Amino acid sequence: MTLTCRSCPESKYYPILEDFWIRYIEGLVEVKVTLHEQSTNPDLDLFSCADCPYGANCPGNALIARPNFWGEWKSGQVSFKQCPNYCCTGTDEASCSSYDSCAGNRTGTLCGACQTGFSVSILSGQCVPNFECGHPWFWALATLAALLYMIWYTFKDEIIQIPINLFLRIRRKMTANNKNSEKSLDKGYFGIVVFFIQSAAVMKVELDITGNDKSNESFLNKLHSKISDFLNIDPSQVSYSLCPFVGLDATGKMIYKFIFLWGIYFCWFVFISLVHICQCASKGQQLSAFKSKLVAGFIEIVKYTYSGLAQITFLSLTCIKLSTVYVWQLDGTVKCLSSWQIIALIFMLTYTVPFFAFLLIGMRLLKKRDIRLPLFLIGCLLPSPFLLWNLFTFAKMRIEIFKAKGVKPSTTDGRLSIKNMDDISKIDRNASAILQVLQGPYKEEVSTWEAVIILRRLFLHSQKEKLK
């Protein structure tokens, strides 16, 4: 008997990836396959070539994963799933040795876990040795970063204006009589730029599956990536190994990002509390304008951190199917609907999804002075209770109107009373600053367009993984 072996054509591979042997016994040919898939798929043709699947390379009839892909045996074939960034293999084909290769010091399903003795870095996808974890200055650095973000979004108009005024002085186009030239030139353009960069980062779903080395990546692409990370408050792609404590994994990293975003709100609360104490101690109005600026800055923080919160929410709930089980896309060792994912689901239903509706209704009520300013600010953090409260108030009003046979009742329950004009003037100052942030860049007929921008961000983040 003569056995002949032939190589598979280009872009094909042998389905049997492990060793098998052929033995001639008394005129019979015995074939022993060492793969368990033969028992689950007995009709598999051992000697036929299969097409090279998407996400794989097939050099010399072998089957190896392309960069950032991970393969799983299923019904005698290998199907590939996209890995979390920088977890499965590197950026060149030389680092890919098999269909389930992982990047340095990573292991497990989808390469989502670190090897024993390693913990994940908070600023990258790398796994670092445990003895390098526990930086004592990490939390001070994180607090400082949250404080800087708070200052940036609160005083971004003044910060942006500094280089603009400097440029105009250099060009000698500023004159002493041109007072308007020192005013903010933002006019909503900064919001447009931020929305574009954040949206571009969300819709950028192409992968480097060609094996090209990213060291030749253009300067503009690198610059866009850094700016996008800054505006999305997501420095997770920084190539720096920083491990705050031993045992940090993908779940802890996601929780840290969530806490960091809310830490920006905490810094704002501490800052405005100090300003309020100083204002009460001085018994004057010197800090009223500055306080109004801080209130407007809070809305800026809410606008631009919403994208980060939405991203964290949907990433936390993104699961993929492997064989017969659903696992978390960022860590294949975690099954879906774990306890912390249920909390993320509740947060999505109570904050991420209804926030645009709160903004749409809240802006109208604030503009009509039908709602007190503190209630609007609380609604920015708790949109669902705000919407339920307003639904209850509206239903109560309609019932009172019906009972009074068309006489509109007083609406002092949680709303503004026109008896105290000084109080209204004080509230108007802060409310006007908020409305200027939310409605200033838009025309009167589309003054609630900021809610549409929020809805766009929500849609993009919800569809990102499906686009991939």
LUMFI-527689 format. One record per residue (C-alpha): residue in three letters; y, x, z. Coordinates in steps of 0.25 Angstrom, whole numbers, plus 5000, padded with zeros to 4 digits. Each point is the difference from the previous one (the first is absolute). Layout:
BEGIN
resn  c2  c1  c3
ALA  Y  X  Z
...
This chain:
BEGIN
resn  c2  c1  c3
MET  5000  5000  5000
THR  5014  5005  4996
LEU  5012  4996  5008
THR  5014  5002  4994
CYS  5013  5000  5008
ARG  5013  4997  4992
SER  5014  5000  5005
CYS  5008  4988  5001
PRO  5012  4998  4990
GLU  5014  5002  5004
SER  5005  4991  5011
LYS  4986  4996  5004
TYR  4991  5004  5012
TYR  4986  4999  5005
PRO  5000  4988  5010
ILE  4990  5009  5009
LEU  5009  5009  5007
GLU  4990  5006  5010
ASP  4988  5009  4997
PHE  4987  4993  4995
TRP  4987  5007  4995
ILE  4990  4997  4989
ARG  4985  5004  5003
TYR  4988  5000  4990
ILE  4987  4995  5007
GLU  4988  4998  4991
GLY  5007  4995  4988
LEU  5010  4991  5008
VAL  5014  5003  5002
GLU  5006  4997  5014
VAL  5015  4998  5002
LYS  5005  5001  5014
VAL  5015  4996  5003
THR  5006  5004  5012
LEU  5011  4990  5000
HIS  5000  4987  5008
GLU  5006  4992  4989
GLN  4987  5000  4992
SER  4995  4990  5011
THR  5012  4991  4998
ASN  5000  5001  4985
PRO  4986  5002  4995
ASP  5004  4997  4986
LEU  5009  5012  4999
ASP  4997  5008  4988
LEU  4999  5014  5005
PHE  5001  5007  4987
SER  5012  4993  4994
CYS  5015  5004  5000
ALA  5011  4992  5007
ASP  5014  4999  4996
CYS  5009  5009  5009
PRO  5007  4990  5009
TYR  5015  4999  5003
GLY  5004  5009  5011
ALA  4990  5011  4996
ASN  4998  5012  4991
CYS  4987  5003  4994
PRO  4999  5015  4996
GLY  4987  5005  4996
ASN  4993  4986  5003
ALA  5004  5001  5014
LEU  5008  4990  5008
ILE  5012  5004  5008
ALA  5012  4992  5005
ARG  5014  5002  4994
PRO  5011  5004  5010
ASN  5003  4989  5010
PHE  4987  4992  4997
TRP  4988  4997  5008
GLY  4986  4996  4995
GLU  4990  4990  5006
TRP  4986  4998  4995
LYS  4998  4985  4997
SER  4988  4994  4992
GLY  4996  5014  4994
GLN  5014  5003  4995
VAL  5012  5006  5006
SER  5013  4993  5002
PHE  5013  5006  5003
LYS  5011  4996  5010
GLN  5014  5005  5001
CYS  5001  5008  5013
PRO  5012  5001  5009
ASN  5010  5010  4996
TYR  4995  5015  5001
CYS  4987  4996  5007
CYS  4990  5001  4989
THR  5000  5014  4993
GLY  5012  5007  4996
THR  5009  5000  4988
ASP  4991  5008  4991
GLU  4985  4998  4995
ALA  4996  5013  5006
SER  5000  4994  5014
CYS  4991  4988  4995
SER  4986  5004  5002
SER  4993  4986  5001
TYR  5002  4986  4998
ASP  5004  4998  5015
SER  5008  5013  5002
CYS  5011  5000  5011
ALA  5012  5008  5002
GLY  5000  5011  5011
ASN  4995  4996  5013
ARG  4998  4986  4996
THR  4987  4992  5000
GLY  4994  4986  5001
THR  5002  4988  4991
LEU  5012  5001  4990
CYS  5002  5013  5008
GLY  5008  4992  5010
ALA  4996  5008  5012
CYS  5002  5014  5005
GLN  4988  5009  5003
THR  4996  5002  5014
GLY  5010  5009  5007
PHE  5012  4996  4991
SER  5011  4990  5001
VAL  5009  4994  4989
SER  5014  5005  4998
ILE  5011  4990  5002
LEU  5008  5005  4988
SER  4989  5002  4990
GLY  4986  4996  4997
GLN  4995  5014  5005
CYS  4990  5001  5011
VAL  5004  5011  5010
PRO  4992  5007  5011
ASN  5001  4993  5014
PHE  5005  5013  5006
GLU  5013  4999  4991
CYS  5003  4986  5006
GLY  5008  4996  5011
HIS  5014  5005  4996
PRO  5009  4997  5013
TRP  5012  4999  4991
PHE  4995  4989  4991
TRP  5005  4988  5007
ALA  5013  5006  5002
LEU  5001  5003  4985
ALA  4995  4985  4997
THR  5011  4994  5009
LEU  5010  5009  4993
ALA  4995  4996  4987
ALA  5001  4985  5004
LEU  5014  5002  5005
LEU  5005  5007  4987
TYR  4994  4989  4992
MET  5008  4990  5008
ILE  5013  5008  4999
TRP  4998  5001  4985
TYR  4998  4985  4997
THR  5011  4996  5009
PHE  5010  5010  4995
LYS  4995  5002  4986
ASP  5013  4995  4994
GLU  5008  5010  5007
ILE  4990  5011  4998
ILE  4999  4997  4985
GLN  5015  5000  4999
ILE  5002  5014  5005
PRO  4994  5007  4987
ILE  5007  4990  4992
ASN  5014  5003  5006
LEU  4997  5014  4999
PHE  4997  4999  4985
LEU  5012  4992  4998
ARG  5009  5010  5007
ILE  4994  5011  4991
ARG  5003  4992  4988
ARG  5014  4997  5005
LYS  4998  4986  4998
MET  5004  4996  5014
THR  5014  4997  5003
ALA  5007  4997  5013
ASN  5004  4986  4995
ASN  4986  4997  4995
LYS  4995  4994  5013
ASN  4988  4993  4994
SER  4994  5013  4996
GLU  4996  5003  5014
LYS  4993  4986  5001
SER  4985  4999  4998
LEU  4996  5001  4986
ASP  4986  4995  5002
LYS  5003  4985  4996
GLY  4985  4998  5000
TYR  4996  5012  4991
PHE  4993  5007  5012
GLY  4991  4988  5002
ILE  4996  4999  4985
VAL  4997  5015  5000
VAL  4991  4998  5013
PHE  4993  4988  4994
PHE  4997  5008  4987
ILE  4994  5012  5007
GLN  4992  4992  5010
SER  4995  4991  4989
ALA  4997  5012  4991
ALA  4992  5006  5011
VAL  4992  4987  5002
MET  4997  4999  4985
LYS  4996  5014  4998
VAL  4985  4998  4999
GLU  4996  5010  4990
LEU  4990  5011  5005
ASP  4998  5014  4996
ILE  4986  4999  4994
THR  5002  5010  4989
GLY  4998  5012  5010
ASN  5013  5005  4997
ASP  5006  5009  5010
LYS  5012  4994  5007
SER  5007  5013  5003
ASN  5007  4998  4986
GLU  5006  4987  5004
SER  5014  4998  4996
PHE  5011  5002  5010
LEU  5005  4986  4997
ASN  4987  4994  5004
LYS  4999  5008  5013
LEU  5015  4996  5003
HIS  4997  4986  4997
SER  4988  5001  5009
LYS  5008  5006  5012
ILE  5011  4990  4999
SER  4990  4988  4999
ASP  4993  5005  5013
PHE  5014  5001  5007
LEU  5004  4986  4995
ASN  4987  4994  5003
ILE  5000  5007  5014
ASP  4986  5005  4996
PRO  4999  5015  5001
SER  4985  5000  4999
GLN  4999  5008  4988
VAL  5007  5012  5006
SER  4991  5012  4998
TYR  5001  5004  5015
SER  4989  5000  5010
LEU  5005  4993  5013
CYS  4990  4994  5010
PRO  5007  4993  5012
PHE  4986  4998  5008
VAL  4986  5003  4998
GLY  4991  4989  4994
LEU  5011  4994  4991
ASP  4994  4992  4988
ALA  5005  4991  4989
THR  5001  4988  5009
GLY  5008  5008  5011
LYS  5009  5005  4989
MET  5003  4986  4994
ILE  5003  4995  5014
TYR  5010  5012  5002
LYS  5007  4997  4988
PHE  5002  4985  5004
ILE  5005  5005  5014
PHE  5010  5010  4994
LEU  5006  4989  4991
TRP  5002  4991  5013
GLY  5005  5013  5007
ILE  5012  4999  4990
TYR  5004  4986  5006
PHE  4998  5006  5014
CYS  5010  5011  4997
TRP  5010  4990  4995
PHE  4998  4991  5012
VAL  5003  5012  5010
PHE  5012  5004  4992
ILE  5006  4986  4999
SER  4997  4998  5015
LEU  5008  5013  5003
VAL  5012  4995  4992
HIS  5000  4987  5006
ILE  5000  5006  5014
CYS  5011  5009  4996
GLN  5008  4988  4995
CYS  4998  4992  5012
ALA  5004  5012  5009
SER  5013  5002  4992
LYS  5003  4985  5000
GLY  5006  5002  4986
GLN  4998  4997  4986
GLN  5000  5014  4995
LEU  4985  5000  4997
SER  5000  4986  4994
ALA  5001  5005  4985
PHE  4989  5011  5003
LYS  4991  4990  5006
SER  5001  4991  4988
LYS  4996  5013  4992
LEU  4988  5001  5008
VAL  4996  4986  4999
ALA  5002  5001  4985
GLY  4992  5013  5000
PHE  4988  4992  5007
ILE  4999  4991  4988
GLU  5000  5013  4991
ILE  4988  5005  5008
VAL  4993  4987  4999
LYS  5002  5000  4985
TYR  4995  5014  4997
THR  4989  5001  5010
TYR  4993  4987  4995
SER  4994  5007  4989
GLY  4993  5010  5009
LEU  4995  4989  5009
ALA  4995  4992  4988
GLN  4993  5012  4995
ILE  4993  5003  5013
THR  4996  4986  5002
PHE  4993  4999  4986
LEU  4994  5014  5001
SER  4994  4996  5013
LEU  4994  4988  4994
THR  4995  5006  4987
CYS  4985  5000  4999
ILE  4990  5003  4989
LYS  4986  4997  4998
LEU  4989  5011  5001
SER  4986  4995  4998
THR  4999  4988  5009
VAL  5011  5003  5010
TYR  5015  5000  5000
VAL  5007  5012  5005
TRP  5014  5004  5002
GLN  5006  5007  4988
LEU  5006  5011  5008
ASP  4988  5003  5009
GLY  4987  4996  4994
THR  4993  5001  5014
VAL  5008  4988  5005
LYS  4995  4987  4997
CYS  5010  4989  4996
LEU  5005  4990  5010
SER  5000  5009  5012
SER  5008  4996  5012
TRP  5013  5008  4996
GLN  4999  4994  4986
ILE  5000  4986  5005
ILE  5013  5004  5008
ALA  5006  5005  4986
LEU  4996  4987  4994
ILE  5007  4992  5011
PHE  5012  5009  4998
MET  5000  4998  4985
LEU  4999  4984  5001
THR  5011  5000  5011
TYR  5010  5011  4995
THR  4997  5006  4986
VAL  4998  4987  4993
PRO  5010  4991  5006
PHE  5011  5010  5001
PHE  5007  4997  4986
ALA  5000  4985  5004
PHE  5007  5003  5013
LEU  5010  5008  4993
LEU  5002  4989  4990
ILE  5003  4990  5010
GLY  5006  5009  5011
MET  5011  5004  4990
ARG  5004  4986  4997
LEU  5000  4996  5014
LEU  5008  5012  5004
LYS  5010  4998  4989
LYS  5003  4986  5005
ARG  5000  5004  5014
ASP  4989  4991  5004
ILE  4993  5011  5007
ARG  5004  5010  5011
LEU  5000  5014  4996
PRO  4990  5005  5011
LEU  4990  4990  4995
PHE  5001  5005  4986
LEU  4998  5014  5005
ILE  4987  4996  5007
GLY  4996  4993  4988
CYS  5000  5013  4992
LEU  4989  5005  5010
LEU  4993  4986  5002
PRO  5001  4992  4987
SER  4989  4991  5003
PRO  5005  4994  5013
PHE  5014  4999  4994
LEU  4995  4992  4988
LEU  4992  4991  5010
TRP  5012  4998  5009
ASN  5009  4996  4988
LEU  4989  4991  4995
PHE  5000  4993  5014
THR  5015  5000  5001
PHE  5001  4994  4986
ALA  4990  4989  5003
LYS  5007  4997  5014
MET  5013  4998  4993
ARG  4994  4991  4989
ILE  4994  4991  5011
GLU  5013  5000  5008
ILE  5007  4996  4987
PHE  4990  4989  4997
LYS  5001  4995  5014
ALA  5016  5000  4999
LYS  4999  4993  4987
GLY  5007  5011  4992
VAL  5009  5006  5011
LYS  4998  5015  4999
PRO  4997  5005  5014
SER  5006  5012  5007
THR  4993  5013  4996
THR  5003  5009  5012
ASP  4985  5002  5003
GLY  4999  5015  4996
ARG  5012  4998  4990
LEU  5015  5003  5001
SER  5009  4992  5007
ILE  5015  4999  4994
LYS  5006  4999  5014
ASN  5001  5014  5003
MET  5008  5006  4989
ASP  5001  5014  5006
ASP  4985  5000  5001
ILE  4999  4996  4985
SER  5010  5011  4996
LYS  4991  5010  5007
ILE  4987  4995  4993
ASP  5007  4999  4987
ARG  5003  5015  5000
ASN  4986  5004  5002
ALA  4994  4989  4991
SER  5010  5004  4989
ALA  4995  5014  5001
ILE  4986  4995  4998
LEU  5003  4991  4989
GLN  5007  5011  4993
VAL  4988  5008  5000
LEU  4991  4989  4995
GLN  5009  4993  4991
GLY  5011  5009  4997
PRO  4994  5007  4987
TYR  4997  4986  4994
LYS  5008  4989  4993
GLU  5002  4987  5008
GLU  4990  4992  4992
VAL  4989  5010  5003
SER  5004  5004  5014
THR  4986  4999  5005
TRP  4994  5010  4990
GLU  4997  5010  5011
ALA  4988  4990  5004
VAL  4995  5001  4986
ILE  5000  5015  5001
ILE  4992  5000  5013
LEU  4990  4990  4992
ARG  4999  5010  4989
ARG  4996  5011  5010
LEU  4990  4991  5006
PHE  4994  4997  4987
LEU  4999  5014  4995
HIS  4994  5005  5013
SER  4990  4989  5000
GLN  4996  5003  4985
LYS  5000  5015  5001
GLU  4985  5002  5003
LYS  4996  4990  4990
LEU  5008  5008  4990
LYS  4992  5012  5003
